């Protein structure tokens, strides 16, 4: 898998996480079971998305140090 392909997948995952947050903030889908499912998925993805953000921040810091 190429780096750009991996970054695209990570971007999609991050966007999905953000969409889940928006759905929950708006009161969900009107279906309590779907809300619970979205809530669980959001919680499961949160650690992964936090790790992606930390990795990207580290990459930016390294890039800033390079001449």
TORSEKOL-806744 format. One record per residue (C-alpha): x, y, z. Coordinates in pm, whole numbers, plus 50000, padded with zeros to 5 digits. Last residue first. Layout:
BEGIN
+-------+-------+-------+
!    c1 !    c2 !    c3 !
+-------+-------+-------+
!     X !     Y !     Z !
...
+-------+-------+-------+
***
This chain:
BEGIN
+-------+-------+-------+
!    c1 !    c2 !    c3 !
+-------+-------+-------+
! 51603 ! 52251 ! 50614 !
! 51417 ! 51983 ! 50812 !
! 51291 ! 52082 ! 51155 !
! 50949 ! 52192 ! 51029 !
! 50905 ! 51858 ! 50850 !
! 50975 ! 51675 ! 51177 !
! 50710 ! 51886 ! 51355 !
! 50458 ! 51825 ! 51077 !
! 50521 ! 51447 ! 51096 !
! 50473 ! 51458 ! 51474 !
! 50142 ! 51639 ! 51427 !
! 50035 ! 51378 ! 51174 !
! 50117 ! 51097 ! 51413 !
! 49930 ! 51265 ! 51698 !
! 49623 ! 51317 ! 51480 !
! 49629 ! 50954 ! 51363 !
! 49661 ! 50839 ! 51725 !
! 49360 ! 51049 ! 51827 !
! 49167 ! 50901 ! 51534 !
! 49249 ! 50548 ! 51650 !
! 49156 ! 50624 ! 52009 !
! 48826 ! 50781 ! 51900 !
! 48732 ! 50504 ! 51657 !
! 48591 ! 50267 ! 51920 !
! 48403 ! 50549 ! 52093 !
! 48250 ! 50668 ! 51766 !
! 48153 ! 50311 ! 51674 !
! 47987 ! 50270 ! 52011 !
! 47795 ! 50595 ! 51975 !
! 47691 ! 50512 ! 51619 !
! 47555 ! 50173 ! 51735 !
! 47374 ! 50335 ! 52028 !
! 47224 ! 50596 ! 51795 !
! 47116 ! 50326 ! 51549 !
! 46939 ! 50145 ! 51833 !
! 46766 ! 50464 ! 51947 !
! 46636 ! 50542 ! 51596 !
! 46577 ! 50910 ! 51541 !
! 46906 ! 50924 ! 51354 !
! 47109 ! 51088 ! 51623 !
! 47028 ! 51395 ! 51823 !
! 47218 ! 51650 ! 51618 !
! 47524 ! 51603 ! 51838 !
! 47516 ! 51229 ! 51766 !
! 47510 ! 51284 ! 51391 !
! 47785 ! 51544 ! 51413 !
! 48008 ! 51309 ! 51613 !
! 47947 ! 51026 ! 51366 !
! 48040 ! 51260 ! 51081 !
! 48368 ! 51352 ! 51255 !
! 48454 ! 50982 ! 51297 !
! 48371 ! 50924 ! 50931 !
! 48599 ! 51215 ! 50835 !
! 48885 ! 51066 ! 51039 !
! 48836 ! 50727 ! 50876 !
! 48825 ! 50885 ! 50532 !
! 49146 ! 51079 ! 50601 !
! 49313 ! 50760 ! 50726 !
! 49215 ! 50585 ! 50404 !
! 49352 ! 50869 ! 50194 !
! 49672 ! 50873 ! 50399 !
! 49717 ! 50500 ! 50336 !
! 49671 ! 50548 ! 49962 !
! 49920 ! 50836 ! 49967 !
! 50170 ! 50622 ! 50157 !
! 50140 ! 50339 ! 49906 !
! 50000 ! 50000 ! 50000 !
+-------+-------+-------+
***
